[in-house]
Amino acid sequence: MSFMIGVALFLLTVAAMEGVAYVAHRWVMHGFGWFLHES
């Protein structure tokens, strides 16, 4: 695997994790998980 493929894979992985974190926060913590997040 070339260096640039490794860098691209790393950046895509970080972007995907940020997307999952956003979705989890937006729809879980501000939805049915609000009792955990309101404080």
mmCIF entry with sequence, helices, sheets and N, C-alpha, C, O atoms, coordinates in Angstrom:
data_MODEL
# 
_entry.id   MODEL 
# 
_entity.id                         1 
_entity.type                       polymer 
_entity.pdbx_number_of_molecules   1 
# 
_entity_poly.entity_id                      1 
_entity_poly.type                           'polypeptide(L)' 
_entity_poly.nstd_linkage                   no 
_entity_poly.nstd_monomer                   no 
_entity_poly.pdbx_seq_one_letter_code       MSFMIGVALFLLTVAAMEGVAYVAHRWVMHGFGWFLHES 
_entity_poly.pdbx_seq_one_letter_code_can   MSFMIGVALFLLTVAAMEGVAYVAHRWVMHGFGWFLHES 
_entity_poly.pdbx_strand_id                 A 
# 
loop_
_entity_poly_seq.entity_id 
_entity_poly_seq.num 
_entity_poly_seq.mon_id 
_entity_poly_seq.hetero 
1 1  MET n 
1 2  SER n 
1 3  PHE n 
1 4  MET n 
1 5  ILE n 
1 6  GLY n 
1 7  VAL n 
1 8  ALA n 
1 9  LEU n 
1 10 PHE n 
1 11 LEU n 
1 12 LEU n 
1 13 THR n 
1 14 VAL n 
1 15 ALA n 
1 16 ALA n 
1 17 MET n 
1 18 GLU n 
1 19 GLY n 
1 20 VAL n 
1 21 ALA n 
1 22 TYR n 
1 23 VAL n 
1 24 ALA n 
1 25 HIS n 
1 26 ARG n 
1 27 TRP n 
1 28 VAL n 
1 29 MET n 
1 30 HIS n 
1 31 GLY n 
1 32 PHE n 
1 33 GLY n 
1 34 TRP n 
1 35 PHE n 
1 36 LEU n 
1 37 HIS n 
1 38 GLU n 
1 39 SER n 
# 
_struct_asym.id          A 
_struct_asym.entity_id   1 
# 
loop_
_struct_conf.conf_type_id 
_struct_conf.id 
_struct_conf.pdbx_PDB_helix_id 
_struct_conf.beg_label_comp_id 
_struct_conf.beg_label_asym_id 
_struct_conf.beg_label_seq_id 
_struct_conf.pdbx_beg_PDB_ins_code 
_struct_conf.end_label_comp_id 
_struct_conf.end_label_asym_id 
_struct_conf.end_label_seq_id 
_struct_conf.pdbx_end_PDB_ins_code 
_struct_conf.beg_auth_comp_id 
_struct_conf.beg_auth_asym_id 
_struct_conf.beg_auth_seq_id 
_struct_conf.end_auth_comp_id 
_struct_conf.end_auth_asym_id 
_struct_conf.end_auth_seq_id 
_struct_conf.pdbx_PDB_helix_class 
_struct_conf.details 
_struct_conf.pdbx_PDB_helix_length 
HELX_P HELX_P1 AA1 PHE A 3  ? VAL A 23 ? PHE A 3  VAL A 23 1 ? 21 
HELX_P HELX_P2 AA2 ALA A 24 ? PHE A 32 ? ALA A 24 PHE A 32 3 ? 9  
HELX_P HELX_P3 AA3 TRP A 34 ? HIS A 37 ? TRP A 34 HIS A 37 1 ? 4  
# 
_struct_conf_type.id          HELX_P 
_struct_conf_type.criteria    ? 
_struct_conf_type.reference   ? 
# 
loop_
_atom_site.group_PDB 
_atom_site.id 
_atom_site.type_symbol 
_atom_site.label_atom_id 
_atom_site.label_alt_id 
_atom_site.label_comp_id 
_atom_site.label_asym_id 
_atom_site.label_entity_id 
_atom_site.label_seq_id 
_atom_site.pdbx_PDB_ins_code 
_atom_site.Cartn_x 
_atom_site.Cartn_y 
_atom_site.Cartn_z 
_atom_site.occupancy 
_atom_site.B_iso_or_equiv 
_atom_site.pdbx_formal_charge 
_atom_site.auth_seq_id 
_atom_site.auth_comp_id 
_atom_site.auth_asym_id 
_atom_site.auth_atom_id 
_atom_site.pdbx_PDB_model_num 
ATOM 1   N N  . MET A 1 1  ? 0.857   -1.181 0.000  1.00 0.00 ? 1  MET A N  1 
ATOM 2   C CA . MET A 1 1  ? 0.000   0.000  0.000  1.00 0.00 ? 1  MET A CA 1 
ATOM 3   C C  . MET A 1 1  ? 0.897   1.236  0.000  1.00 0.00 ? 1  MET A C  1 
ATOM 4   O O  . MET A 1 1  ? 1.803   1.363  0.824  1.00 0.00 ? 1  MET A O  1 
ATOM 5   N N  . SER A 1 2  ? 0.634   2.127  -0.920 1.00 0.00 ? 2  SER A N  1 
ATOM 6   C CA . SER A 1 2  ? 1.453   3.328  -0.998 1.00 0.00 ? 2  SER A CA 1 
ATOM 7   C C  . SER A 1 2  ? 1.116   4.294  0.141  1.00 0.00 ? 2  SER A C  1 
ATOM 8   O O  . SER A 1 2  ? 0.076   4.185  0.791  1.00 0.00 ? 2  SER A O  1 
ATOM 9   N N  . PHE A 1 3  ? 2.010   5.217  0.353  1.00 0.00 ? 3  PHE A N  1 
ATOM 10  C CA . PHE A 1 3  ? 1.843   6.202  1.421  1.00 0.00 ? 3  PHE A CA 1 
ATOM 11  C C  . PHE A 1 3  ? 0.566   7.022  1.222  1.00 0.00 ? 3  PHE A C  1 
ATOM 12  O O  . PHE A 1 3  ? -0.173  7.263  2.177  1.00 0.00 ? 3  PHE A O  1 
ATOM 13  N N  . MET A 1 4  ? 0.308   7.448  -0.013 1.00 0.00 ? 4  MET A N  1 
ATOM 14  C CA . MET A 1 4  ? -0.860  8.291  -0.280 1.00 0.00 ? 4  MET A CA 1 
ATOM 15  C C  . MET A 1 4  ? -2.178  7.539  -0.055 1.00 0.00 ? 4  MET A C  1 
ATOM 16  O O  . MET A 1 4  ? -3.159  8.134  0.391  1.00 0.00 ? 4  MET A O  1 
ATOM 17  N N  . ILE A 1 5  ? -2.206  6.256  -0.355 1.00 0.00 ? 5  ILE A N  1 
ATOM 18  C CA . ILE A 1 5  ? -3.405  5.463  -0.076 1.00 0.00 ? 5  ILE A CA 1 
ATOM 19  C C  . ILE A 1 5  ? -3.618  5.368  1.430  1.00 0.00 ? 5  ILE A C  1 
ATOM 20  O O  . ILE A 1 5  ? -4.751  5.452  1.905  1.00 0.00 ? 5  ILE A O  1 
ATOM 21  N N  . GLY A 1 6  ? -2.541  5.195  2.177  1.00 0.00 ? 6  GLY A N  1 
ATOM 22  C CA . GLY A 1 6  ? -2.637  5.154  3.635  1.00 0.00 ? 6  GLY A CA 1 
ATOM 23  C C  . GLY A 1 6  ? -3.160  6.456  4.209  1.00 0.00 ? 6  GLY A C  1 
ATOM 24  O O  . GLY A 1 6  ? -4.006  6.453  5.103  1.00 0.00 ? 6  GLY A O  1 
ATOM 25  N N  . VAL A 1 7  ? -2.654  7.580  3.691  1.00 0.00 ? 7  VAL A N  1 
ATOM 26  C CA . VAL A 1 7  ? -3.110  8.895  4.156  1.00 0.00 ? 7  VAL A CA 1 
ATOM 27  C C  . VAL A 1 7  ? -4.584  9.092  3.811  1.00 0.00 ? 7  VAL A C  1 
ATOM 28  O O  . VAL A 1 7  ? -5.358  9.567  4.642  1.00 0.00 ? 7  VAL A O  1 
ATOM 29  N N  . ALA A 1 8  ? -4.975  8.730  2.587  1.00 0.00 ? 8  ALA A N  1 
ATOM 30  C CA . ALA A 1 8  ? -6.373  8.876  2.179  1.00 0.00 ? 8  ALA A CA 1 
ATOM 31  C C  . ALA A 1 8  ? -7.284  8.000  3.037  1.00 0.00 ? 8  ALA A C  1 
ATOM 32  O O  . ALA A 1 8  ? -8.361  8.435  3.445  1.00 0.00 ? 8  ALA A O  1 
ATOM 33  N N  . LEU A 1 9  ? -6.858  6.776  3.309  1.00 0.00 ? 9  LEU A N  1 
ATOM 34  C CA . LEU A 1 9  ? -7.646  5.878  4.148  1.00 0.00 ? 9  LEU A CA 1 
ATOM 35  C C  . LEU A 1 9  ? -7.791  6.434  5.558  1.00 0.00 ? 9  LEU A C  1 
ATOM 36  O O  . LEU A 1 9  ? -8.867  6.354  6.150  1.00 0.00 ? 9  LEU A O  1 
ATOM 37  N N  . PHE A 1 10 ? -6.721  6.992  6.096  1.00 0.00 ? 10 PHE A N  1 
ATOM 38  C CA . PHE A 1 10 ? -6.767  7.608  7.424  1.00 0.00 ? 10 PHE A CA 1 
ATOM 39  C C  . PHE A 1 10 ? -7.759  8.770  7.443  1.00 0.00 ? 10 PHE A C  1 
ATOM 40  O O  . PHE A 1 10 ? -8.588  8.864  8.348  1.00 0.00 ? 10 PHE A O  1 
ATOM 41  N N  . LEU A 1 11 ? -7.676  9.646  6.453  1.00 0.00 ? 11 LEU A N  1 
ATOM 42  C CA . LEU A 1 11 ? -8.562  10.811 6.415  1.00 0.00 ? 11 LEU A CA 1 
ATOM 43  C C  . LEU A 1 11 ? -10.026 10.400 6.236  1.00 0.00 ? 11 LEU A C  1 
ATOM 44  O O  . LEU A 1 11 ? -10.916 10.986 6.853  1.00 0.00 ? 11 LEU A O  1 
ATOM 45  N N  . LEU A 1 12 ? -10.274 9.397  5.395  1.00 0.00 ? 12 LEU A N  1 
ATOM 46  C CA . LEU A 1 12 ? -11.645 8.911  5.227  1.00 0.00 ? 12 LEU A CA 1 
ATOM 47  C C  . LEU A 1 12 ? -12.175 8.281  6.509  1.00 0.00 ? 12 LEU A C  1 
ATOM 48  O O  . LEU A 1 12 ? -13.352 8.432  6.836  1.00 0.00 ? 12 LEU A O  1 
ATOM 49  N N  . THR A 1 13 ? -11.316 7.580  7.231  1.00 0.00 ? 13 THR A N  1 
ATOM 50  C CA . THR A 1 13 ? -11.721 6.967  8.495  1.00 0.00 ? 13 THR A CA 1 
ATOM 51  C C  . THR A 1 13 ? -12.081 8.031  9.522  1.00 0.00 ? 13 THR A C  1 
ATOM 52  O O  . THR A 1 13 ? -13.093 7.913  10.212 1.00 0.00 ? 13 THR A O  1 
ATOM 53  N N  . VAL A 1 14 ? -11.256 9.070  9.626  1.00 0.00 ? 14 VAL A N  1 
ATOM 54  C CA . VAL A 1 14 ? -11.534 10.162 10.566 1.00 0.00 ? 14 VAL A CA 1 
ATOM 55  C C  . VAL A 1 14 ? -12.843 10.860 10.189 1.00 0.00 ? 14 VAL A C  1 
ATOM 56  O O  . VAL A 1 14 ? -13.658 11.160 11.062 1.00 0.00 ? 14 VAL A O  1 
ATOM 57  N N  . ALA A 1 15 ? -13.048 11.119 8.898  1.00 0.00 ? 15 ALA A N  1 
ATOM 58  C CA . ALA A 1 15 ? -14.286 11.767 8.449  1.00 0.00 ? 15 ALA A CA 1 
ATOM 59  C C  . ALA A 1 15 ? -15.503 10.899 8.766  1.00 0.00 ? 15 ALA A C  1 
ATOM 60  O O  . ALA A 1 15 ? -16.537 11.416 9.187  1.00 0.00 ? 15 ALA A O  1 
ATOM 61  N N  . ALA A 1 16 ? -15.389 9.591  8.568  1.00 0.00 ? 16 ALA A N  1 
ATOM 62  C CA . ALA A 1 16 ? -16.501 8.686  8.870  1.00 0.00 ? 16 ALA A CA 1 
ATOM 63  C C  . ALA A 1 16 ? -16.801 8.673  10.363 1.00 0.00 ? 16 ALA A C  1 
ATOM 64  O O  . ALA A 1 16 ? -17.968 8.672  10.756 1.00 0.00 ? 16 ALA A O  1 
ATOM 65  N N  . MET A 1 17 ? -15.773 8.663  11.197 1.00 0.00 ? 17 MET A N  1 
ATOM 66  C CA . MET A 1 17 ? -15.987 8.675  12.648 1.00 0.00 ? 17 MET A CA 1 
ATOM 67  C C  . MET A 1 17 ? -16.668 9.970  13.082 1.00 0.00 ? 17 MET A C  1 
ATOM 68  O O  . MET A 1 17 ? -17.541 9.951  13.950 1.00 0.00 ? 17 MET A O  1 
ATOM 69  N N  . GLU A 1 18 ? -16.275 11.092 12.483 1.00 0.00 ? 18 GLU A N  1 
ATOM 70  C CA . GLU A 1 18 ? -16.920 12.365 12.809 1.00 0.00 ? 18 GLU A CA 1 
ATOM 71  C C  . GLU A 1 18 ? -18.392 12.346 12.401 1.00 0.00 ? 18 GLU A C  1 
ATOM 72  O O  . GLU A 1 18 ? -19.247 12.860 13.122 1.00 0.00 ? 18 GLU A O  1 
ATOM 73  N N  . GLY A 1 19 ? -18.680 11.759 11.256 1.00 0.00 ? 19 GLY A N  1 
ATOM 74  C CA . GLY A 1 19 ? -20.066 11.647 10.811 1.00 0.00 ? 19 GLY A CA 1 
ATOM 75  C C  . GLY A 1 19 ? -20.904 10.808 11.759 1.00 0.00 ? 19 GLY A C  1 
ATOM 76  O O  . GLY A 1 19 ? -22.031 11.180 12.087 1.00 0.00 ? 19 GLY A O  1 
ATOM 77  N N  . VAL A 1 20 ? -20.368 9.684  12.201 1.00 0.00 ? 20 VAL A N  1 
ATOM 78  C CA . VAL A 1 20 ? -21.086 8.822  13.145 1.00 0.00 ? 20 VAL A CA 1 
ATOM 79  C C  . VAL A 1 20 ? -21.288 9.545  14.469 1.00 0.00 ? 20 VAL A C  1 
ATOM 80  O O  . VAL A 1 20 ? -22.358 9.448  15.069 1.00 0.00 ? 20 VAL A O  1 
ATOM 81  N N  . ALA A 1 21 ? -20.268 10.271 14.934 1.00 0.00 ? 21 ALA A N  1 
ATOM 82  C CA . ALA A 1 21 ? -20.394 11.013 16.191 1.00 0.00 ? 21 ALA A CA 1 
ATOM 83  C C  . ALA A 1 21 ? -21.471 12.096 16.080 1.00 0.00 ? 21 ALA A C  1 
ATOM 84  O O  . ALA A 1 21 ? -22.250 12.297 17.011 1.00 0.00 ? 21 ALA A O  1 
ATOM 85  N N  . TYR A 1 22 ? -21.512 12.789 14.945 1.00 0.00 ? 22 TYR A N  1 
ATOM 86  C CA . TYR A 1 22 ? -22.531 13.819 14.742 1.00 0.00 ? 22 TYR A CA 1 
ATOM 87  C C  . TYR A 1 22 ? -23.933 13.214 14.770 1.00 0.00 ? 22 TYR A C  1 
ATOM 88  O O  . TYR A 1 22 ? -24.825 13.720 15.452 1.00 0.00 ? 22 TYR A O  1 
ATOM 89  N N  . VAL A 1 23 ? -24.115 12.129 14.023 1.00 0.00 ? 23 VAL A N  1 
ATOM 90  C CA . VAL A 1 23 ? -25.429 11.485 13.960 1.00 0.00 ? 23 VAL A CA 1 
ATOM 91  C C  . VAL A 1 23 ? -25.839 10.970 15.335 1.00 0.00 ? 23 VAL A C  1 
ATOM 92  O O  . VAL A 1 23 ? -26.989 11.136 15.742 1.00 0.00 ? 23 VAL A O  1 
ATOM 93  N N  . ALA A 1 24 ? -24.907 10.347 16.053 1.00 0.00 ? 24 ALA A N  1 
ATOM 94  C CA . ALA A 1 24 ? -25.219 9.821  17.384 1.00 0.00 ? 24 ALA A CA 1 
ATOM 95  C C  . ALA A 1 24 ? -25.615 10.952 18.325 1.00 0.00 ? 24 ALA A C  1 
ATOM 96  O O  . ALA A 1 24 ? -26.564 10.814 19.096 1.00 0.00 ? 24 ALA A O  1 
ATOM 97  N N  . HIS A 1 25 ? -24.900 12.059 18.268 1.00 0.00 ? 25 HIS A N  1 
ATOM 98  C CA . HIS A 1 25 ? -25.219 13.183 19.144 1.00 0.00 ? 25 HIS A CA 1 
ATOM 99  C C  . HIS A 1 25 ? -26.546 13.817 18.761 1.00 0.00 ? 25 HIS A C  1 
ATOM 100 O O  . HIS A 1 25 ? -27.367 14.118 19.626 1.00 0.00 ? 25 HIS A O  1 
ATOM 101 N N  . ARG A 1 26 ? -26.756 14.018 17.473 1.00 0.00 ? 26 ARG A N  1 
ATOM 102 C CA . ARG A 1 26 ? -27.952 14.732 17.013 1.00 0.00 ? 26 ARG A CA 1 
ATOM 103 C C  . ARG A 1 26 ? -29.225 13.930 17.250 1.00 0.00 ? 26 ARG A C  1 
ATOM 104 O O  . ARG A 1 26 ? -30.206 14.464 17.769 1.00 0.00 ? 26 ARG A O  1 
ATOM 105 N N  . TRP A 1 27 ? -29.219 12.653 16.875 1.00 0.00 ? 27 TRP A N  1 
ATOM 106 C CA . TRP A 1 27 ? -30.463 11.893 16.911 1.00 0.00 ? 27 TRP A CA 1 
ATOM 107 C C  . TRP A 1 27 ? -30.606 10.991 18.121 1.00 0.00 ? 27 TRP A C  1 
ATOM 108 O O  . TRP A 1 27 ? -31.722 10.585 18.448 1.00 0.00 ? 27 TRP A O  1 
ATOM 109 N N  . VAL A 1 28 ? -29.518 10.666 18.794 1.00 0.00 ? 28 VAL A N  1 
ATOM 110 C CA . VAL A 1 28 ? -29.636 9.825  19.990 1.00 0.00 ? 28 VAL A CA 1 
ATOM 111 C C  . VAL A 1 28 ? -29.682 10.700 21.235 1.00 0.00 ? 28 VAL A C  1 
ATOM 112 O O  . VAL A 1 28 ? -30.625 10.610 22.021 1.00 0.00 ? 28 VAL A O  1 
ATOM 113 N N  . MET A 1 29 ? -28.663 11.554 21.424 1.00 0.00 ? 29 MET A N  1 
ATOM 114 C CA . MET A 1 29 ? -28.599 12.347 22.645 1.00 0.00 ? 29 MET A CA 1 
ATOM 115 C C  . MET A 1 29 ? -29.649 13.452 22.681 1.00 0.00 ? 29 MET A C  1 
ATOM 116 O O  . MET A 1 29 ? -30.060 13.866 23.765 1.00 0.00 ? 29 MET A O  1 
ATOM 117 N N  . HIS A 1 30 ? -30.086 13.932 21.539 1.00 0.00 ? 30 HIS A N  1 
ATOM 118 C CA . HIS A 1 30 ? -31.157 14.927 21.526 1.00 0.00 ? 30 HIS A CA 1 
ATOM 119 C C  . HIS A 1 30 ? -32.498 14.278 21.250 1.00 0.00 ? 30 HIS A C  1 
ATOM 120 O O  . HIS A 1 30 ? -33.499 14.965 21.046 1.00 0.00 ? 30 HIS A O  1 
ATOM 121 N N  . GLY A 1 31 ? -32.516 12.961 21.245 1.00 0.00 ? 31 GLY A N  1 
ATOM 122 C CA . GLY A 1 31 ? -33.761 12.208 21.078 1.00 0.00 ? 31 GLY A CA 1 
ATOM 123 C C  . GLY A 1 31 ? -34.051 11.443 22.359 1.00 0.00 ? 31 GLY A C  1 
ATOM 124 O O  . GLY A 1 31 ? -34.286 12.037 23.411 1.00 0.00 ? 31 GLY A O  1 
ATOM 125 N N  . PHE A 1 32 ? -34.031 10.113 22.257 1.00 0.00 ? 32 PHE A N  1 
ATOM 126 C CA . PHE A 1 32 ? -34.383 9.292  23.419 1.00 0.00 ? 32 PHE A CA 1 
ATOM 127 C C  . PHE A 1 32 ? -33.312 9.285  24.500 1.00 0.00 ? 32 PHE A C  1 
ATOM 128 O O  . PHE A 1 32 ? -33.575 8.821  25.609 1.00 0.00 ? 32 PHE A O  1 
ATOM 129 N N  . GLY A 1 33 ? -32.110 9.784  24.214 1.00 0.00 ? 33 GLY A N  1 
ATOM 130 C CA . GLY A 1 33 ? -31.058 9.841  25.226 1.00 0.00 ? 33 GLY A CA 1 
ATOM 131 C C  . GLY A 1 33 ? -30.955 11.194 25.917 1.00 0.00 ? 33 GLY A C  1 
ATOM 132 O O  . GLY A 1 33 ? -29.969 11.468 26.602 1.00 0.00 ? 33 GLY A O  1 
ATOM 133 N N  . TRP A 1 34 ? -31.972 12.048 25.743 1.00 0.00 ? 34 TRP A N  1 
ATOM 134 C CA . TRP A 1 34 ? -31.909 13.403 26.301 1.00 0.00 ? 34 TRP A CA 1 
ATOM 135 C C  . TRP A 1 34 ? -31.713 13.388 27.812 1.00 0.00 ? 34 TRP A C  1 
ATOM 136 O O  . TRP A 1 34 ? -31.032 14.263 28.348 1.00 0.00 ? 34 TRP A O  1 
ATOM 137 N N  . PHE A 1 35 ? -32.294 12.412 28.513 1.00 0.00 ? 35 PHE A N  1 
ATOM 138 C CA . PHE A 1 35 ? -32.151 12.358 29.971 1.00 0.00 ? 35 PHE A CA 1 
ATOM 139 C C  . PHE A 1 35 ? -30.687 12.199 30.388 1.00 0.00 ? 35 PHE A C  1 
ATOM 140 O O  . PHE A 1 35 ? -30.326 12.575 31.503 1.00 0.00 ? 35 PHE A O  1 
ATOM 141 N N  . LEU A 1 36 ? -29.848 11.655 29.524 1.00 0.00 ? 36 LEU A N  1 
ATOM 142 C CA . LEU A 1 36 ? -28.418 11.525 29.820 1.00 0.00 ? 36 LEU A CA 1 
ATOM 143 C C  . LEU A 1 36 ? -27.652 12.802 29.493 1.00 0.00 ? 36 LEU A C  1 
ATOM 144 O O  . LEU A 1 36 ? -26.585 13.046 30.056 1.00 0.00 ? 36 LEU A O  1 
ATOM 145 N N  . HIS A 1 37 ? -28.185 13.612 28.593 1.00 0.00 ? 37 HIS A N  1 
ATOM 146 C CA . HIS A 1 37 ? -27.434 14.719 28.005 1.00 0.00 ? 37 HIS A CA 1 
ATOM 147 C C  . HIS A 1 37 ? -27.851 16.089 28.530 1.00 0.00 ? 37 HIS A C  1 
ATOM 148 O O  . HIS A 1 37 ? -27.121 17.063 28.345 1.00 0.00 ? 37 HIS A O  1 
ATOM 149 N N  . GLU A 1 38 ? -29.004 16.183 29.179 1.00 0.00 ? 38 GLU A N  1 
ATOM 150 C CA . GLU A 1 38 ? -29.534 17.499 29.523 1.00 0.00 ? 38 GLU A CA 1 
ATOM 151 C C  . GLU A 1 38 ? -28.728 18.241 30.582 1.00 0.00 ? 38 GLU A C  1 
ATOM 152 O O  . GLU A 1 38 ? -28.797 19.469 30.643 1.00 0.00 ? 38 GLU A O  1 
ATOM 153 N N  . SER A 1 39 ? -27.980 17.550 31.403 1.00 0.00 ? 39 SER A N  1 
ATOM 154 C CA . SER A 1 39 ? -27.172 18.243 32.404 1.00 0.00 ? 39 SER A CA 1 
ATOM 155 C C  . SER A 1 39 ? -25.945 18.807 31.738 1.00 0.00 ? 39 SER A C  1 
ATOM 156 O O  . SER A 1 39 ? -25.118 19.435 32.399 1.00 0.00 ? 39 SER A O  1 
# 
